[in-house]
Amino acid sequence: MTSASVRTRFGPPSELDERVIGVYCHTVQQGGLRSVRSAAEDLGMDVGDVGAAAARLVELGLLRTDPFAEDRLVPVAPRQASAVLTSPIEREIFARRDLIDQLRDRLDHIAVPEPRPAQLPVGSVDRISGPAEIRGLLKLTADMCREEVLVLRARQDTGDALDDFLALAGGLVRRGTAVRVLGTHRSRADFSARARTGRLVEDGVDVRTVTRLSQTAVVFDRALALVLGDDEDDEPVAWRVREDHVVRFLADLMDQLWDGAAPYLPGEAGYGEAADDLRHDIARLMAEGHTDDVVARKLGMSVRTCRRHIAALLRSLDASSRFQAGVQAARRLMIEGA
């Protein structure tokens, strides 16, 4: 489906008038739409207008048939509906970009090679800017992935391109692609992050956490990697890496971190199995003489949260200085661990 065909079928955004929005909001509040007539009475609208608005919402993917009750429509989150609607356009954009890359590579082979120092192959790392392009790149690469997806998630930003990609991870698992996500212990303490992670586990995604990660990256079939971050203006940017040695390094790094990571179990309260790991790291950083601010920054948490953990850790210790408290805590945890 091309962008022109999408415009022809769905029309411009201005067609989302108050009636359509009103019916959608009403359906969200009620948890579903079973009777057009009942909804019309609740909203004080004409039955025909409610029916037309519901049909429009189905076209846009904002309403879908309830899999447990075929006579009922249930709402779909706007971001998810948008991802489904724009996916064909984004896929076409990046398919054409890959075609451009192939043409450039072929033309480069025609030129007479000049002597130069050993370096990475031309085009082995590409820079992609902008949230829409990054989302499209993630979806296109996932479509071509067949065996395994490895995700290193250093941050828990909501509404970013990685969130949209992970929302589709269940589909990858159902078609036989293994998906592993390695996040940070901090995500266990955040309510919204726990909810998102719980849905991933329900979809069959294997999730573990470690104390900290320095970078967010996704590795597809151990053949291609996307490293995600921000540029100097805090705009999202991704680097597509196709150099075998670098991709293999990222995959091996995740394997090593994965072996020592704490499995995520949705039913666990708080940090669960990660609590001891977190206490070890706090004690070690305290013994090294770091301030609360530095400890918090290294562990990727707020200073207030960090101080709460330190207070809980030292509550049972009798130390005359912060350094001594850190050493005593580290020694005690090492003995307990042994």
C-alpha positions as CSV (number, residue, x, y, z in Angstrom):
1,M,0.0,0.0,0.0
2,T,1.5,3.3,-1.1
3,S,1.2,6.7,0.7
4,A,-1.2,7.9,-2.0
5,S,-3.5,4.8,-1.6
6,V,-3.5,5.4,2.2
7,R,-4.6,9.0,1.7
8,T,-7.3,7.9,-0.8
9,R,-8.7,5.3,1.5
10,F,-8.5,7.0,4.9
11,G,-8.6,10.7,3.9
12,P,-6.9,13.6,5.7
13,P,-6.7,13.8,9.5
14,S,-9.3,16.7,9.5
15,E,-12.0,14.1,8.8
16,L,-11.7,13.0,12.4
17,D,-14.5,15.2,13.6
18,E,-16.0,15.6,17.0
19,R,-18.5,12.8,16.4
20,V,-15.9,10.2,15.6
21,I,-13.7,11.3,18.6
22,G,-16.7,11.3,20.9
23,V,-17.7,7.7,19.9
24,Y,-14.1,6.6,20.4
25,C,-13.9,8.2,23.9
26,H,-17.2,6.7,24.8
27,T,-16.1,3.2,23.7
28,V,-12.9,3.6,25.8
29,Q,-14.9,4.6,28.9
30,Q,-17.3,1.7,28.5
31,G,-14.6,-0.8,27.6
32,G,-16.3,-1.7,24.3
33,L,-19.2,-1.0,21.9
34,R,-22.0,-3.6,21.6
35,S,-25.0,-1.5,20.7
36,V,-25.0,1.5,18.4
37,R,-28.4,2.5,19.6
38,S,-27.4,2.4,23.2
39,A,-24.3,4.5,22.5
40,A,-26.4,7.0,20.6
41,E,-28.7,7.4,23.6
42,D,-25.7,7.9,25.9
43,L,-24.1,10.5,23.6
44,G,-27.3,12.2,22.5
45,M,-26.4,11.5,18.9
46,D,-28.3,10.2,15.8
47,V,-28.0,6.4,15.5
48,G,-26.8,6.8,11.9
49,D,-24.1,9.2,12.9
50,V,-22.9,6.8,15.6
51,G,-22.9,3.9,13.1
52,A,-20.9,5.9,10.6
53,A,-18.4,7.0,13.3
54,A,-17.9,3.4,14.4
55,A,-17.3,2.3,10.8
56,R,-14.8,5.1,10.4
57,L,-13.0,4.0,13.6
58,V,-12.8,0.4,12.4
59,E,-11.3,1.7,9.1
60,L,-8.6,3.5,11.1
61,G,-7.9,0.5,13.3
62,L,-9.1,2.3,16.4
63,L,-11.9,-0.2,16.9
64,R,-11.7,-4.0,16.3
65,T,-13.8,-7.0,16.9
66,D,-13.6,-8.5,20.4
67,P,-11.9,-11.9,20.0
68,F,-14.1,-13.2,22.8
69,A,-17.4,-11.7,21.6
70,E,-17.9,-11.2,17.9
71,D,-20.9,-8.8,18.4
72,R,-18.8,-6.3,20.3
73,L,-16.1,-3.8,19.3
74,V,-13.2,-3.0,21.6
75,P,-10.9,0.1,21.4
76,V,-7.3,-0.1,20.2
77,A,-4.7,2.3,21.6
78,P,-4.1,5.2,19.0
79,R,-0.3,4.5,19.0
80,Q,-0.8,0.8,18.1
81,A,-3.4,1.7,15.5
82,S,-1.0,4.3,14.0
83,A,1.8,1.7,13.9
84,V,-0.4,-0.7,11.9
85,L,-1.7,2.0,9.6
86,T,1.7,3.5,8.8
87,S,3.6,0.2,8.6
88,P,3.2,-0.3,4.9
89,I,4.4,3.2,4.1
90,E,7.4,2.9,6.4
91,R,8.2,-0.5,4.9
92,E,8.1,0.9,1.4
93,I,10.4,3.8,2.4
94,F,13.0,1.6,3.9
95,A,12.8,-1.0,1.1
96,R,13.6,1.9,-1.3
97,R,16.5,3.0,1.0
98,D,17.9,-0.5,0.9
99,L,17.6,-0.4,-2.9
100,I,19.5,2.9,-2.9
101,D,22.2,1.3,-0.7
102,Q,22.6,-1.6,-3.1
103,L,22.9,0.6,-6.1
104,R,25.5,2.7,-4.4
105,D,27.5,-0.4,-3.5
106,R,27.4,-1.6,-7.1
107,L,28.5,1.7,-8.5
108,D,31.3,1.9,-5.9
109,H,32.7,-1.4,-7.3
110,I,33.0,0.2,-10.7
111,A,35.4,2.9,-9.5
112,V,39.1,2.2,-9.5
113,P,40.1,1.4,-5.9
114,E,42.7,3.7,-4.4
115,P,45.2,2.5,-1.8
116,R,44.1,3.3,1.7
117,P,44.5,2.1,5.3
118,A,42.5,-0.8,6.5
119,Q,39.1,0.3,7.7
120,L,35.5,-0.8,7.9
121,P,33.7,-1.5,4.6
122,V,32.0,1.6,3.1
123,G,28.3,1.7,4.3
124,S,28.8,-0.7,7.2
125,V,27.4,1.9,9.6
126,D,24.5,4.1,8.6
127,R,23.0,6.9,10.7
128,I,19.2,7.3,10.8
129,S,17.6,10.3,12.5
130,G,14.0,11.0,13.5
131,P,11.4,8.9,15.4
132,A,9.3,7.9,12.4
133,E,12.3,6.7,10.4
134,I,13.7,4.7,13.4
135,R,10.3,3.1,14.0
136,G,10.1,2.1,10.3
137,L,13.6,0.7,10.3
138,L,12.9,-1.4,13.4
139,K,9.7,-2.8,11.8
140,L,11.4,-3.5,8.5
141,T,14.3,-5.3,10.1
142,A,12.0,-7.3,12.4
143,D,10.0,-8.4,9.3
144,M,13.2,-9.9,7.8
145,C,14.4,-11.4,11.1
146,R,13.8,-15.2,11.4
147,E,15.6,-16.7,14.4
148,E,16.5,-14.3,17.2
149,V,16.1,-10.7,18.5
150,L,18.3,-9.5,21.3
151,V,17.5,-6.2,23.0
152,L,19.7,-4.2,25.4
153,R,17.5,-1.6,27.0
154,A,19.4,1.0,29.0
155,R,16.5,3.5,29.5
156,Q,12.8,3.2,30.2
157,D,11.5,6.2,28.1
158,T,7.8,5.8,27.4
159,G,6.4,6.4,23.9
160,D,9.8,5.9,22.1
161,A,10.5,3.8,19.0
162,L,11.7,0.9,21.0
163,D,8.4,0.8,23.0
164,D,6.5,0.6,19.7
165,F,8.8,-2.2,18.5
166,L,8.4,-4.2,21.7
167,A,4.6,-3.9,21.5
168,L,4.9,-6.1,18.4
169,A,7.3,-8.6,20.0
170,G,4.5,-11.1,20.7
171,G,3.9,-11.5,16.9
172,L,7.6,-12.3,16.4
173,V,7.4,-15.0,19.2
174,R,4.3,-16.5,17.7
175,R,6.0,-16.9,14.3
176,G,8.9,-18.7,16.0
177,T,11.4,-15.9,16.5
178,A,13.0,-15.9,20.0
179,V,13.0,-12.5,21.7
180,R,15.2,-11.7,24.7
181,V,15.2,-8.3,26.5
182,L,17.8,-7.3,29.0
183,G,16.9,-4.2,31.0
184,T,18.0,-2.6,34.2
185,H,16.9,-3.3,37.8
186,R,15.4,0.2,37.9
187,S,12.5,-0.9,35.6
188,R,11.3,-3.3,38.4
189,A,10.5,-0.3,40.7
190,D,8.6,1.7,38.1
191,F,4.8,0.8,37.9
192,S,4.3,1.6,34.2
193,A,7.6,-0.2,33.3
194,R,6.5,-3.2,35.3
195,A,3.2,-3.3,33.5
196,R,4.9,-3.1,30.1
197,T,7.4,-5.8,31.0
198,G,4.6,-8.0,32.4
199,R,2.8,-7.8,29.0
200,L,6.1,-8.8,27.2
201,V,6.5,-11.9,29.5
202,E,2.8,-12.8,28.8
203,D,3.6,-12.6,25.0
204,G,6.5,-15.1,25.4
205,V,9.4,-12.7,25.6
206,D,12.2,-13.7,27.9
207,V,13.2,-10.7,30.2
208,R,16.1,-10.3,32.6
209,T,17.6,-7.3,34.4
210,V,21.1,-6.1,35.5
211,T,22.2,-3.2,37.6
212,R,23.1,-0.9,34.7
213,L,23.5,-0.7,31.0
214,S,25.3,2.0,29.1
215,Q,23.6,1.8,25.7
216,T,20.4,0.7,24.1
217,A,20.7,-1.7,21.1
218,V,18.8,-4.4,19.2
219,V,20.6,-7.3,17.4
220,F,18.7,-9.2,14.7
221,D,19.8,-12.8,13.9
222,R,23.4,-11.9,15.1
223,A,23.8,-10.3,11.6
224,L,22.6,-6.7,12.0
225,A,22.4,-4.4,14.9
226,L,20.7,-1.1,15.6
227,V,22.3,1.1,18.3
228,L,19.8,3.7,19.6
229,G,20.5,7.0,21.3
230,D,20.1,10.8,21.1
231,D,22.1,13.4,19.2
232,E,23.4,16.7,20.5
233,D,19.9,18.2,20.3
234,D,18.3,15.3,22.2
235,E,16.7,14.1,19.0
236,P,16.4,10.3,18.6
237,V,19.0,8.7,16.3
238,A,20.0,5.2,15.4
239,W,23.1,3.6,13.9
240,R,22.5,0.6,11.6
241,V,25.6,-1.7,12.0
242,R,26.3,-4.4,9.4
243,E,29.9,-5.0,10.2
244,D,30.2,-8.7,11.3
245,H,32.8,-8.2,14.0
246,V,30.9,-5.3,15.7
247,V,27.5,-7.2,15.6
248,R,29.1,-10.3,16.9
249,F,30.7,-8.3,19.8
250,L,27.3,-6.8,20.8
251,A,25.7,-10.3,20.7
252,D,28.5,-11.9,22.8
253,L,28.3,-9.0,25.2
254,M,24.6,-9.5,25.8
255,D,25.1,-13.3,26.2
256,Q,27.7,-12.6,29.0
257,L,25.4,-10.1,30.7
258,W,22.4,-12.4,30.3
259,D,24.1,-15.3,32.1
260,G,24.5,-13.1,35.3
261,A,21.2,-11.3,35.0
262,A,18.1,-11.7,37.3
263,P,15.1,-13.3,35.6
264,Y,12.0,-11.1,35.6
265,L,8.9,-12.8,37.2
266,P,5.7,-10.7,36.9
267,G,4.4,-11.9,40.2
268,E,7.4,-10.7,42.3
269,A,7.1,-7.6,44.5
270,G,9.6,-4.8,44.2
271,Y,13.0,-5.8,43.0
272,G,12.5,-9.6,43.5
273,E,15.6,-11.6,42.7
274,A,17.5,-8.4,41.7
275,A,17.4,-7.0,45.3
276,D,20.6,-8.7,46.4
277,D,22.4,-7.7,43.2
278,L,21.4,-4.1,43.8
279,R,22.6,-4.2,47.4
280,H,25.9,-5.6,46.4
281,D,26.4,-2.7,43.9
282,I,25.4,0.0,46.3
283,A,27.7,-1.4,49.0
284,R,30.6,-1.6,46.5
285,L,30.2,2.0,45.3
286,M,29.9,3.2,48.9
287,A,33.1,1.4,49.9
288,E,34.8,3.1,47.0
289,G,33.9,6.5,48.6
290,H,31.3,7.7,46.1
291,T,28.7,10.3,47.0
292,D,25.0,9.6,46.9
293,D,24.8,11.6,43.6
294,V,27.5,9.5,42.0
295,V,26.0,6.2,43.2
296,A,22.6,7.2,41.9
297,R,24.0,8.2,38.5
298,K,25.9,5.0,38.1
299,L,22.9,2.9,39.0
300,G,20.5,4.9,36.8
301,M,18.1,6.0,39.6
302,S,17.1,9.2,41.3
303,V,19.1,10.5,44.3
304,R,16.1,10.2,46.5
305,T,15.6,6.5,45.6
306,C,19.3,5.8,46.0
307,R,19.3,7.4,49.5
308,R,16.3,5.3,50.4
309,H,18.2,2.1,49.4
310,I,21.3,3.2,51.3
311,A,19.3,4.0,54.4
312,A,17.6,0.5,54.3
313,L,21.0,-1.1,53.7
314,L,22.7,0.7,56.7
315,R,19.8,0.5,59.1
316,S,21.3,-2.5,60.9
317,L,25.0,-1.4,60.7
318,D,26.9,0.4,63.5
319,A,29.5,2.5,61.6
320,S,31.2,5.7,62.5
321,S,31.7,6.9,58.9
322,R,30.1,6.4,55.5
323,F,33.2,4.7,54.1
324,Q,33.2,2.3,57.1
325,A,29.5,1.6,56.6
326,G,30.2,0.8,52.9
327,V,33.0,-1.6,53.8
328,Q,31.0,-3.3,56.5
329,A,28.0,-3.7,54.2
330,A,30.1,-5.0,51.3
331,R,31.8,-7.5,53.7
332,R,28.5,-8.7,55.1
333,L,26.9,-9.2,51.7
334,M,30.0,-11.0,50.4
335,I,29.7,-13.4,53.4
336,E,26.0,-13.9,52.8
337,G,26.6,-14.5,49.1
338,A,29.2,-17.1,49.9
